[in-house]
């Protein structure tokens, strides 16, 4: 990451340790445990081993209608990891995360705070594109809790392999998966939260939500807040050009990761 900016470790708020029961709500009456990916995750996983292993994942039905697995990519020792919900149409066709319109907006926001995306690691909670047909178009459909649970071992393995200092959750699905099911981006965005997954996690909106904002003035304001959230995460790891602001009542996180 760029070295300019403050390298001090800011105070972060304490987040409840996420657990499967905290993160996921199965459909009413469904007590059947979802299929999961652990049998495919190699021992002592590295990104080099994980990527081809994930390409053959059939832990949930989403693979049946997706073109391919879309695994994460970026700096294998990145200080900052960015986690979205799932690949979109463009990502499904190319096999790369965040390369569609939302990805270009993310790149623009990162560039605005002096961060080269290639120095981050970007991925998604779910690795296959879930969609419904609408004429010739494939329209995004939100993954269910069992689908998220089935794919979670891949994300956990990515986090363990990269070992980032900070994780930015892009959107509600990622935030609820990594912070807790009761978390709300609308009220908790931009807060630095201590986590067992990294020194801190921070949630913000998914860039696709900005693309769906019809009013130009609201879209500009949304982009400003999105950039500010990313800047806070960058400042917390001593990179970028942002200024970190601590939430009231936060607790000090000791030491480096």
ABEGO torsion letter per residue (X at the ends): XBABEBABBBBBBBBBBBBAAAABBBBBGBABBBBBAAAABBBGBBAAAAAAAAAABAABAAAAABABBBBBBEBAABABBBBBABBBAAAAAAGBBGABAAAAAAAAAAAAAGBBAAABBBBBABABBBBBBBEABBBBBBBBAAAAAAAAAAAAAAAAAAGBABBBBBEAAAAAAAAEAABBAAAABGBBBBBAABABBBBBBBAAAAAABABAAAAAAAAAAAAAAAAAAAAAAGBEABBBBBBBGBBBBBEBX
